[in-house]
Amino acid sequence: MGVVTTHDPVAEHGRTRAALEAATGRLVELLDGTDGLDAPSGVPAWSVGDVGAHLAAVYLAYGSAVSADGGVDWDALLTEGEATFKERITAVNALSTGLVAGAERKRLGAILAERGTAFLRHSGGLAHDLPVPSPWYGPGRTVPLSAATGLMLSETLVHGLDIARGAGRPWAVGAAEASLAIGQAMVTMMPLALDAEKAKGVRIAFDLALKGGPRLAVVVEDGAAAVTRDAPPRSYDCRITAAPAAFLLVSFGRMPVWKAIALGRMRAGGRRPWLATRLSELIAAP
């Protein structure tokens, strides 16, 4: 059944903040050294500048959510009415690329530096489990501050790779920072991103073990999902063992599963290892 791991949520949140600050610094250097903002990026239909603008919107969203004045009138920006998680994220992503446009894109590095610093300043000293308003995920939705910080880190790591691919420059996603992003964000985000229709009538328990990183129990049961850190021993249908960076990139659709397997960075085991592919089918990529 495996060894039960433990973690200190306060210390881990502190490390995630430090990792976000470092990754933001690398991102700013990458953008400042990139001339071709109109070049295609690692995201289909998005230019390098579009990716940078999207990241600037992410930083603004979470920065405004933790600031005293709010800063953004989300009711005026977001589409009214009910929608699935994937539909809402698709709409918000499409909106985000236009929030920094024209001549302002030449300042993307400076804008990201300012907004990244603002988020860390406004969130400094706040409890890791403080609910942060996140209306782009759904009306009245909140996520813990730890998840918001982890999400900003994961967005920075993944979209930094998208920018680097378009700019023809190197970009590394380290195991330690990927572990922090996964451990802080995915406990909250995987249940939100579950495709409830596909999950109807499904009952699967996944043991997700990240090498040198967190261990997550992902239980999908009849249209809902629960994700638990440091879960007590239980029987699982499928165990997925993966290198943290590989799992992060596979989760965001930046690395095909077959490549992660071929490189020895991901493998499946347990009673029903063939169910490993169902995880990515049931939980939508952001």
C-alpha positions in Angstrom: 0.0 0.0 0.0 3.0 2.3 0.2 4.4 4.6 2.8 2.3 7.4 4.2 4.1 10.7 3.7 3.7 13.9 5.8 4.2 17.5 5.0 4.2 20.8 6.9 1.7 23.0 5.0 3.0 26.3 6.4 6.7 25.5 5.5 5.7 24.2 2.1 3.7 27.3 1.3 6.8 29.3 2.2 8.9 27.3 -0.2 6.3 27.7 -2.9 6.4 31.5 -2.5 10.2 31.4 -2.8 9.9 29.2 -5.9 7.4 31.5 -7.5 9.6 34.6 -6.9 12.6 32.8 -8.5 10.5 31.5 -11.4 9.0 34.9 -12.0 12.6 36.3 -12.1 13.6 33.8 -14.7 10.4 34.5 -16.7 11.1 38.3 -16.8 14.7 37.6 -18.0 13.3 35.3 -20.7 10.8 37.9 -22.0 13.2 40.8 -21.8 15.6 38.8 -23.9 13.0 37.9 -26.5 12.5 40.0 -29.6 9.9 38.1 -31.5 6.7 38.6 -29.5 4.7 37.7 -32.6 6.4 34.4 -33.1 4.3 31.2 -32.6 4.5 29.9 -29.1 4.1 26.4 -27.6 0.4 27.1 -27.4 -1.5 26.6 -30.7 -3.0 29.8 -32.0 -1.1 31.9 -29.4 2.0 34.0 -30.1 4.8 34.5 -27.6 3.2 37.8 -26.7 -0.2 36.2 -26.2 1.3 33.8 -23.7 3.0 36.7 -21.9 -0.3 38.6 -21.8 -2.1 35.6 -20.5 0.4 35.3 -17.7 0.1 39.0 -16.9 -3.7 38.4 -16.6 -3.1 35.5 -14.2 -0.8 37.5 -12.0 -3.3 40.4 -12.0 -6.2 38.1 -11.1 -4.6 36.6 -8.1 -2.8 39.8 -7.1 -6.2 41.6 -7.1 -7.8 38.8 -5.2 -5.4 39.1 -2.3 -5.2 42.9 -2.3 -7.3 45.1 0.0 -9.2 46.9 -2.8 -9.8 43.9 -5.1 -8.7 45.9 -8.1 -10.7 44.2 -10.9 -14.4 44.3 -11.7 -14.8 40.6 -12.5 -18.6 40.9 -13.0 -18.0 43.1 -15.9 -15.4 40.8 -17.5 -16.8 37.3 -17.0 -19.5 35.6 -19.0 -22.8 35.3 -17.2 -24.6 32.0 -16.8 -23.6 28.5 -15.8 -20.8 26.7 -17.7 -18.6 23.8 -17.2 -15.1 24.3 -15.7 -13.5 23.7 -19.1 -15.9 26.2 -20.9 -15.2 28.9 -18.3 -11.4 28.4 -18.4 -11.5 28.5 -22.2 -13.5 31.7 -22.2 -11.3 33.4 -19.6 -8.1 32.3 -21.4 -9.4 33.8 -24.6 -10.2 37.1 -22.8 -6.8 37.2 -21.0 -4.6 37.6 -24.1 -6.2 40.9 -24.9 -5.7 42.5 -21.6 -2.2 43.5 -22.5 -2.0 44.6 -26.1 -0.3 46.9 -28.6 2.7 48.9 -27.4 2.1 47.7 -23.8 3.4 44.2 -24.8 6.8 45.7 -25.1 6.6 46.1 -21.3 5.5 42.5 -20.6 8.6 41.7 -18.5 8.2 44.8 -16.4 4.4 44.2 -16.0 5.0 40.6 -14.8 7.7 41.7 -12.4 5.4 44.4 -10.9 2.4 42.1 -10.6 4.4 39.1 -9.3 5.9 41.4 -6.6 2.5 42.8 -5.8 1.0 39.3 -5.3 3.8 38.2 -3.0 3.7 41.5 -1.1 -0.1 41.5 -0.6 -0.2 37.8 0.3 2.8 37.9 2.7 1.9 37.0 6.2 -1.6 35.7 5.2 -2.6 32.1 6.3 -1.9 29.4 3.8 -5.5 28.2 4.0 -7.1 31.7 3.6 -9.9 31.5 1.0 -9.0 33.5 -2.1 -11.9 34.7 -4.3 -11.6 33.0 -7.7 -14.8 33.9 -9.7 -13.2 32.8 -13.0 -13.6 29.2 -11.8 -17.3 29.7 -11.0 -19.7 32.0 -9.2 -18.6 32.5 -5.6 -15.7 30.1 -6.0 -12.7 30.4 -3.7 -9.4 28.5 -3.5 -6.9 28.4 -0.6 -4.0 30.8 -0.8 -1.7 27.9 -1.0 -3.5 26.6 -4.1 -3.5 30.1 -5.6 0.3 30.4 -5.1 0.8 26.9 -6.5 -1.3 27.7 -9.5 0.7 30.8 -10.2 3.9 28.8 -10.0 2.6 26.1 -12.3 1.4 28.7 -14.8 4.8 30.4 -14.7 6.7 27.1 -15.2 4.4 25.8 -18.0 3.9 29.0 -19.9 7.6 29.9 -19.5 8.2 26.7 -21.5 5.7 27.9 -24.1 7.5 31.2 -24.5 10.9 29.6 -24.6 9.8 27.2 -27.3 8.6 30.1 -29.4 11.7 32.2 -28.7 14.1 29.3 -29.3 15.6 29.7 -25.9 16.2 27.3 -23.0 13.8 26.9 -20.1 14.0 24.3 -17.3 11.3 23.0 -15.1 13.0 21.7 -12.0 11.8 18.7 -10.0 11.6 20.7 -6.7 9.5 23.5 -8.1 7.2 21.1 -10.0 6.7 19.1 -6.8 5.6 22.3 -5.0 3.3 23.4 -7.8 1.6 19.9 -7.8 1.4 19.5 -4.1 0.0 23.0 -3.5 -2.4 23.3 -6.4 -3.6 19.9 -7.5 -5.4 18.9 -4.3 -7.8 21.8 -5.0 -7.8 21.9 -8.8 -8.2 18.2 -9.8 -11.7 17.9 -8.3 -12.7 21.2 -9.9 -11.4 20.1 -13.3 -13.2 16.7 -13.2 -15.4 16.1 -16.2 -18.5 15.1 -14.3 -20.3 13.6 -17.3 -17.4 11.3 -18.1 -17.1 10.4 -14.4 -20.7 9.3 -14.0 -20.8 5.7 -12.8 -16.9 5.6 -12.5 -15.3 4.3 -9.4 -11.5 4.4 -9.5 -8.9 5.0 -6.8 -5.5 6.3 -8.0 -2.3 6.4 -5.9 -0.3 9.2 -7.4 3.3 9.1 -6.2 5.7 11.8 -7.3 9.4 10.9 -7.0 10.8 12.9 -4.1 7.6 14.8 -4.0 4.0 14.6 -2.7 1.8 11.6 -2.7 -1.9 12.1 -3.6 -4.8 9.8 -3.3 -7.2 10.6 -6.2 -10.6 8.9 -5.8 -13.1 9.3 -8.5 -16.6 8.1 -7.5 -19.8 8.6 -9.5 -19.3 12.1 -10.9 -17.1 13.5 -8.2 -13.5 13.4 -7.2 -11.6 13.8 -3.9 -7.8 14.4 -3.7 -6.0 13.9 -0.4 -2.4 14.5 0.7 -0.9 12.1 3.2 -3.9 9.7 2.9 -4.0 6.8 5.3 -3.2 3.3 3.7 -6.0 1.9 1.6 -6.3 -0.3 -1.5 -5.9 1.4 -4.9 -6.9 0.3 -8.4 -3.9 2.0 -10.1 -0.6 3.4 -8.9 1.0 6.1 -11.0 4.7 6.9 -10.3 6.1 9.9 -12.0 8.9 12.4 -12.0 7.3 15.7 -10.9 8.3 17.8 -13.9 7.1 15.1 -16.3 3.7 14.8 -14.5 3.2 18.6 -14.5 3.9 18.8 -18.2 1.7 15.8 -19.0 -1.1 17.3 -16.9 -0.9 20.6 -18.9 -0.7 18.8 -22.2 2.9 19.9 -22.9 4.3 16.3 -22.9 2.6 13.3 -24.4 2.1 10.4 -22.0 4.0 8.0 -24.3 7.1 10.2 -24.2 7.1 10.4 -20.4 6.8 6.6 -20.3 9.5 6.1 -23.0 11.9 8.4 -21.1 11.3 6.4 -17.9 9.6 9.4 -16.2 6.2 7.8 -15.7 4.9 4.3 -15.1 1.8 2.6 -13.9 1.3 -0.3 -11.5 -1.2 -1.7 -9.0 -4.0 -4.1 -9.6 -5.3 -2.4 -12.8 -2.4 -0.4 -14.3 -4.2 0.0 -17.6 -6.5 2.5 -15.8 -3.7 5.1 -15.7 -4.8 6.7 -18.9 -8.3 7.3 -17.5 -6.9 10.0 -15.2 -6.2 12.4 -18.0 -9.5 11.5 -19.7 -11.5 12.3 -16.5 -9.7 15.5 -15.4 -9.6 18.2 -18.0 -6.3 20.0 -18.8 -6.4 23.7 -17.8 
